[in-house]
Amino acid sequence: MTGLAQAEGVLGGALGRLLAVFENYPDLKANQNVLQVQEELTSTENKVAFARQGYNDSVMVYNTQRETFPDNVFAGPFGFKEAMLLEATDSAEERKAPKVKF
């Protein structure tokens, strides 16, 4: 799960930097192809966020069920461990806009 969280953070940071590059170049921003790419990237970010929320909802249900009687009596001996939530990792480095020269 840690690897997935890091991959999601890298993806989110890269998408954010790409959108920041588009903002810095008005001619590029007005291009129809770039507008389509921006729309697709936004859609992809929304899908990732929705999937993360769905996963976290399932983890919360699992963890609650595992701690509720009578399931808690069997969870420990049968090796059902607490599941970790998937959190976005946005470090300052990941949000930093790249330098692009045309």
C-alpha positions as CSV (number, residue, x, y, z in Angstrom):
1,M,0.0,0.0,0.0
2,T,2.9,2.3,0.7
3,G,4.1,1.8,-2.9
4,L,0.7,2.6,-4.3
5,A,0.4,5.8,-2.1
6,Q,3.8,6.9,-3.4
7,A,2.9,6.2,-7.0
8,E,-0.3,8.1,-6.6
9,G,1.6,11.0,-5.1
10,V,4.1,11.0,-8.0
11,L,1.3,10.9,-10.5
12,G,-0.6,13.7,-8.8
13,G,2.6,15.8,-8.6
14,A,3.5,15.2,-12.2
15,L,0.0,16.2,-13.4
16,G,0.0,19.3,-11.3
17,R,3.3,20.3,-12.7
18,L,2.1,19.7,-16.2
19,L,-0.9,21.9,-15.7
20,A,1.3,24.6,-14.2
21,V,3.4,24.5,-17.4
22,F,0.3,25.0,-19.5
23,E,-0.6,28.1,-17.4
24,N,2.7,29.7,-18.0
25,Y,2.4,29.5,-21.8
26,P,-0.9,31.1,-23.1
27,D,-0.3,30.1,-26.7
28,L,0.1,26.5,-25.7
29,K,-2.9,26.7,-23.4
30,A,-5.1,27.9,-26.3
31,N,-4.2,24.9,-28.5
32,Q,-7.1,22.5,-28.9
33,N,-5.0,19.4,-28.4
34,V,-3.6,20.8,-25.2
35,L,-7.1,21.5,-24.0
36,Q,-8.1,17.9,-24.7
37,V,-5.0,16.7,-22.8
38,Q,-5.9,18.9,-19.8
39,E,-9.5,17.6,-19.8
40,E,-8.2,14.0,-19.9
41,L,-5.7,14.7,-17.1
42,T,-8.4,16.2,-15.0
43,S,-10.7,13.3,-15.6
44,T,-7.8,10.9,-14.7
45,E,-7.1,12.7,-11.4
46,N,-10.8,12.5,-10.5
47,K,-10.9,8.8,-11.3
48,V,-7.9,8.2,-9.1
49,A,-9.4,10.3,-6.2
50,F,-12.7,8.4,-6.6
51,A,-10.9,5.0,-6.5
52,R,-8.9,6.1,-3.4
53,Q,-12.1,7.1,-1.7
54,G,-13.7,3.8,-2.5
55,Y,-10.7,1.8,-1.2
56,N,-10.6,3.9,2.0
57,D,-14.3,3.3,2.6
58,S,-13.8,-0.4,2.2
59,V,-10.9,-0.3,4.6
60,M,-12.9,1.5,7.2
61,V,-15.7,-1.0,6.9
62,Y,-13.2,-3.9,7.2
63,N,-11.5,-2.4,10.2
64,T,-14.7,-1.6,12.0
65,Q,-16.0,-5.1,11.3
66,R,-12.8,-6.7,12.6
67,E,-13.0,-4.8,15.9
68,T,-16.7,-5.6,16.5
69,F,-17.8,-8.5,18.6
70,P,-17.9,-11.5,17.7
71,D,-15.6,-10.9,14.8
72,N,-12.8,-9.5,17.1
73,V,-12.7,-12.9,18.8
74,F,-11.6,-14.6,15.6
75,A,-9.7,-11.8,13.9
76,G,-6.6,-12.1,16.0
77,P,-6.1,-15.8,16.0
78,F,-6.8,-16.1,12.3
79,G,-4.3,-13.4,11.3
80,F,-6.7,-10.6,10.2
81,K,-4.6,-7.5,10.6
82,E,-5.7,-3.9,10.5
83,A,-5.7,-2.5,7.0
84,M,-4.1,0.9,6.3
85,L,-5.8,3.8,4.6
86,L,-4.4,5.0,1.2
87,E,-3.4,8.6,1.7
88,A,-2.2,11.1,-0.9
89,T,1.4,12.2,-0.5
90,D,1.9,15.7,-1.7
91,S,5.4,16.8,-0.7
92,A,6.8,20.2,-1.7
93,E,9.1,18.5,-4.2
94,E,6.2,16.8,-5.9
95,R,4.2,20.1,-6.3
96,K,7.2,22.0,-7.7
97,A,6.7,23.1,-11.3
98,P,9.3,21.9,-13.8
99,K,11.4,24.2,-15.9
100,V,10.4,24.0,-19.5
101,K,12.1,25.8,-22.4
102,F,10.6,26.0,-25.9
